[in-house]
Amino acid sequence: MKHFVLKPLIGIDKINLGDSRDKVREIMGKPSIEHEIVDYYYDGAIRFDYDEENILEFIEFDKDEHFNVEIYGINPFTMKAKELEELLRKMNADGMVNERNAPFTYIFNNISVAVYRDVTEQDILISIEEAKQDGTYEEDKEWLADELEKYSYFQTIGIGKEGHYIAD
């Protein structure tokens, strides 16, 4: 299984933020999906964003079974969302944290790292209460428990070049 080490403000493995699109493709191979300024690998689970001159600005990973991701010595997809948020706040060294879309998205400006999930545990807990009130809880119990576990974690993590998120 492929293992990627995210180095905030630097890049991943042999790919650096600021590298050309050609160099990224030389290392990663042909993208599974490509757009004007974005290349996707592993059927969209890894995303490389480029500027208008095809210089790498941003890399994002989805949780995926085909590879592991590491940042600051941990796999961000196996650390509960609140714990990962706390770790990234610490690594951000009192820098600005954009919480405009919290608890779904947090952007740590000093280290140019963002995490995202589209549903939170609180959303699932509300669904559980609604299912209990509607009388559908028992039939949905297993699915809701799986969802509660799944959304206790962030779904994506991205790193950008210095200043990538400042306008956010």
C-alpha positions as a printed NumPy array, in Angstrom:
array([[  0.   ,   0.   ,   0.   ],
       [  1.313,   3.435,  -0.945],
       [  2.208,   5.735,   1.95 ],
       [  2.273,   9.531,   1.576],
       [  3.891,  11.867,   4.1  ],
       [  2.427,  15.362,   4.07 ],
       [  4.907,  18.088,   4.918],
       [  3.02 ,  21.359,   5.433],
       [  4.331,  24.272,   3.371],
       [  6.69 ,  21.846,   1.585],
       [  4.829,  19.04 ,  -0.188],
       [  4.644,  15.249,  -0.114],
       [  7.456,  12.768,  -0.525],
       [  9.39 ,  13.798,  -3.664],
       [  6.802,  16.37 ,  -4.777],
       [  7.16 ,  19.943,  -3.573],
       [  4.637,  22.73 ,  -3.658],
       [  5.95 ,  24.988,  -6.404],
       [  6.928,  22.067,  -8.677],
       [  5.767,  22.016, -12.272],
       [  2.827,  19.909, -13.407],
       [  5.221,  17.953, -15.624],
       [  7.392,  17.037, -12.63 ],
       [  4.354,  15.924, -10.598],
       [  3.187,  13.754, -13.505],
       [  6.688,  12.339, -13.913],
       [  6.529,  11.139, -10.304],
       [  2.819,  10.266, -10.   ],
       [  2.191,   9.076, -13.55 ],
       [ -0.81 ,   9.839, -15.709],
       [ -3.714,  11.287, -13.713],
       [ -6.934,   9.268, -13.587],
       [ -8.858,  12.523, -14.144],
       [ -7.471,  15.792, -15.423],
       [ -8.939,  19.258, -15.751],
       [ -7.507,  22.572, -16.82 ],
       [ -5.739,  23.301, -13.511],
       [ -6.402,  20.122, -11.484],
       [ -5.107,  16.545, -11.71 ],
       [ -6.708,  13.69 ,  -9.794],
       [ -5.16 ,  10.347,  -8.923],
       [ -6.636,   7.187,  -7.411],
       [ -9.99 ,   7.972,  -9.072],
       [-10.18 ,  11.387,  -7.471],
       [ -8.893,  10.541,  -3.984],
       [ -5.736,  12.655,  -4.45 ],
       [ -5.986,  16.124,  -5.945],
       [ -3.206,  18.394,  -7.23 ],
       [ -4.155,  22.028,  -7.974],
       [ -2.001,  24.221, -10.204],
       [ -1.868,  27.93 , -10.919],
       [ -2.264,  29.394, -14.404],
       [  1.415,  28.599, -15.113],
       [  0.984,  24.916, -14.113],
       [  2.864,  25.342, -10.834],
       [  1.657,  23.173,  -7.94 ],
       [ -0.214,  25.188,  -5.274],
       [ -2.253,  22.668,  -3.312],
       [ -2.51 ,  18.915,  -2.603],
       [ -5.552,  17.239,  -1.07 ],
       [ -6.146,  13.672,   0.085],
       [ -9.449,  11.936,   0.703],
       [ -9.591,   8.995,   3.053],
       [ -9.036,   6.009,   0.778],
       [ -8.286,   2.305,   1.151],
       [ -5.541,   2.341,  -1.521],
       [ -3.039,   4.475,   0.387],
       [ -2.093,   5.784,   3.823],
       [ -1.473,   9.404,   4.698],
       [  0.721,  10.797,   7.457],
       [  1.12 ,  14.301,   8.846],
       [  3.138,  15.13 ,  11.968],
       [  3.708,  11.417,  12.531],
       [  0.045,  10.39 ,  12.595],
       [ -2.569,   9.215,  10.111],
       [ -5.119,  12.069,  10.107],
       [ -7.89 ,   9.688,   9.062],
       [ -7.498,   7.527,  12.175],
       [ -7.499,  10.434,  14.636],
       [-10.883,  11.692,  15.855],
       [-11.8  ,  15.07 ,  14.352],
       [-11.552,  16.996,  17.632],
       [ -8.13 ,  15.493,  18.416],
       [ -6.824,  16.268,  14.921],
       [ -8.149,  19.812,  15.171],
       [ -6.31 ,  20.233,  18.499],
       [ -3.056,  18.848,  17.045],
       [ -3.248,  21.156,  14.029],
       [ -3.998,  24.151,  16.258],
       [ -0.856,  23.334,  18.246],
       [  1.257,  22.964,  15.087],
       [ -0.244,  26.21 ,  13.736],
       [  1.591,  27.99 ,  16.611],
       [ -1.12 ,  30.453,  17.606],
       [ -1.688,  31.426,  13.985],
       [ -5.067,  32.274,  12.58 ],
       [ -7.564,  29.428,  12.249],
       [-10.387,  30.062,   9.817],
       [-13.477,  28.572,  11.443],
       [-16.035,  30.197,   9.15 ],
       [-17.365,  26.754,   8.141],
       [-16.655,  24.956,  11.424],
       [-17.206,  22.218,  12.456],
       [-17.104,  21.037,   8.833],
       [-13.91 ,  22.81 ,   7.753],
       [-10.935,  24.235,   9.599],
       [ -8.143,  26.124,   7.865],
       [ -4.848,  26.575,   9.713],
       [ -3.185,  29.537,   8.016],
       [  0.344,  29.402,   9.474],
       [  0.864,  25.816,   8.307],
       [ -1.458,  26.121,   5.272],
       [ -3.407,  22.972,   6.172],
       [ -7.165,  22.426,   5.82 ],
       [ -9.402,  19.588,   6.962],
       [-12.957,  18.891,   5.82 ],
       [-15.982,  16.704,   6.436],
       [-19.485,  17.197,   5.108],
       [-21.311,  15.73 ,   8.118],
       [-20.5  ,  15.849,  11.836],
       [-21.262,  13.564,  14.747],
       [-23.848,  16.11 ,  15.91 ],
       [-25.681,  15.764,  12.591],
       [-25.854,  12.   ,  13.06 ],
       [-26.992,  12.337,  16.681],
       [-29.851,  14.536,  15.458],
       [-30.705,  11.878,  12.857],
       [-30.713,   9.233,  15.593],
       [-33.14 ,  11.28 ,  17.693],
       [-35.364,  11.854,  14.656],
       [-35.326,   8.13 ,  13.851],
       [-36.345,   7.344,  17.426],
       [-39.212,   9.823,  17.205],
       [-40.294,   8.463,  13.799],
       [-40.105,   4.865,  14.993],
       [-37.458,   3.921,  12.392],
       [-34.485,   3.753,  14.748],
       [-34.399,  -0.033,  15.17 ],
       [-34.309,  -0.67 ,  11.416],
       [-31.65 ,   2.041,  10.869],
       [-29.678,   1.419,  14.07 ],
       [-26.681,  -0.337,  12.468],
       [-26.403,   2.164,   9.614],
       [-26.646,   5.114,  12.019],
       [-23.952,   3.628,  14.265],
       [-21.673,   3.228,  11.225],
       [-22.363,   6.819,  10.164],
       [-21.671,   8.107,  13.675],
       [-18.281,   6.388,  13.639],
       [-17.471,   7.495,  10.065],
       [-18.205,  11.169,  10.692],
       [-16.174,  11.279,  13.893],
       [-13.225,  11.83 ,  11.526],
       [-12.374,  14.368,   8.862],
       [-12.798,  13.114,   5.293],
       [-10.085,  15.173,   3.601],
       [ -6.846,  16.92 ,   4.436],
       [ -5.043,  19.361,   2.203],
       [ -1.804,  21.297,   2.219],
       [ -1.096,  24.443,   0.278],
       [  1.801,  26.688,  -0.504],
       [  2.54 ,  29.501,   1.93 ],
       [ -0.288,  32.014,   1.84 ],
       [ -2.632,  29.666,  -0.025],
       [ -5.5  ,  30.258,   2.417],
       [ -4.83 ,  33.857,   3.436],
       [ -7.666,  35.237,   1.286],
       [-10.043,  32.741,   2.924]])
